[in-house]
Amino acid sequence: MRLGSLTEFDETSKLTMYFTRYFGPEVVTHITYQTNLYGTQKDINTTFTTNENE
C-alpha cells in the first residue's frame, strides 16, 4: 500500500467509520479530558493538550 494512495484513504475512512459507530462524542470528550488530566498529573508544567478533533 503506497502512502497517500486511494486505498490507504479508503482504509482510514473505514477505521474512522467503525470508531465513530462505537464511540460517540461523549466518549471521545471523556477520553480527551482524561488524557489531558493524565498529562498534567505526570508533569504539572507540561504544555501538552489534545482536543476532540485530533
Rosetta blueprint (number, residue, H / E / L):
1 M L
2 R L
3 L L
4 G L
5 S L
6 L H
7 T H
8 E H
9 F H
10 D H
11 E H
12 T H
13 S H
14 K H
15 L H
16 T H
17 M H
18 Y H
19 F H
20 T H
21 R H
22 Y H
23 F L
24 G L
25 P H
26 E H
27 V H
28 V H
29 T H
30 H H
31 I H
32 T H
33 Y H
34 Q H
35 T H
36 N H
37 L H
38 Y H
39 G H
40 T H
41 Q H
42 K H
43 D L
44 I L
45 N L
46 T L
47 T L
48 F L
49 T L
50 T L
51 N L
52 E L
53 N L
54 E L
